[in-house]
């Protein structure tokens, strides 16, 4: 799987930018801080479902002070003998708020508009590590869940539909409970039978999708943990999933699981109406990573160890995707190597070579890549902008 060309228009700092990539597996972006290396990698990340690795609002991506009302990305993908063109764009319509394209990511594959973002991972798998992920083990558990879910939908694209249906019903349940609290402070069962019936229908959907999400997460983690690790300078790790729902869903009796799960969700209506959140479900689970040698989880490790553990997770996932789909993902590594010592950096390059993946890396100093520089395709961003 290779990205062979990318064209940007009105994207972040770029009026227009075009790159053509030949046969090298390593693509290195060189340039001083603030020149646009991260913006280019972010543009590539838009070729997967979602709002890119910064999770930005789509209108905010339009180049500042631009007279244009749209930004656009066009790419050419090569997957073995198959070739695709993927276009992603956004159009701002200030005069017609009912326009279906407003605030939506528009995707075209081979010139034909598609409705489902879940079609993208069938053509292109993308995984990234960016500086903002340095706090991965110290930030909200929702970040780690999304990280895990991105792994899963790269192996099983339809999984993203289940997750989004679940999230949609969570918001609908929250909206109903919020409306109740405006008048009554908190939810009381039986006070409004119409709302009770509506909540029950929504919660049945939540439970159905919640069980699917748990099952897919559990299956993925088992497959991930079953892979042998032979990384020379990277730790042996194990993924773990923690949460109240996991204790119930470990039961093999499907009817029992559904009944107890639904009961728990129903019982939490009152507290959820007060807290303004959802107390029970896979939306409360947390991903932990065990550092096997030290017998501690990554959140208890040093900052340096955490970065290396996260790299190890990415490497293992690439190996798993290679087994499941016969193709590793395209990797986007933004400003990663600058903070690794030389031994770990060389070991990382060796691991990446063995994956046979296309790897996009950025850095301010080309000497950081000296061990692979001769075999990589290099782009000086400042020089490209001047062209």
Secondary structure, 3 states (H helix, E strand, C coil): CEEEEEEEEEECCEEEEEEECCCCCEEEEECCCCCCHHHHHHHHHCCCCCCCCCCCCHHHHECCCCCCCEEEEEEEEEECCEEEEEEEEEECCCCCCCCCCCCCCEEEECCEEECCHHHHHHHCCEEEECHHHHHCCCCCHHHHHHHHHHHHHHHCCCHHHHHHHHHHHHHHHHHHHHHHHHHHCCCCCCCCHHHHHHHHHHHHHHHHHHHHHHHHHHHHHHHHHHCCCCCCCCCCEEEEEECHHHHHHCCCCHHHHHHHHHHHHHHCHHHHHHHCCCCCCHHHCEEEEEECCCCEEHHHCCHHHHHHHHHHHHHHHHHHHHHHHCCCCEEEECCCHHHCCHHHHHHHHHHHHHHCCCEEEEECCHHHHCCCHHHCEEEEHHHHHHC
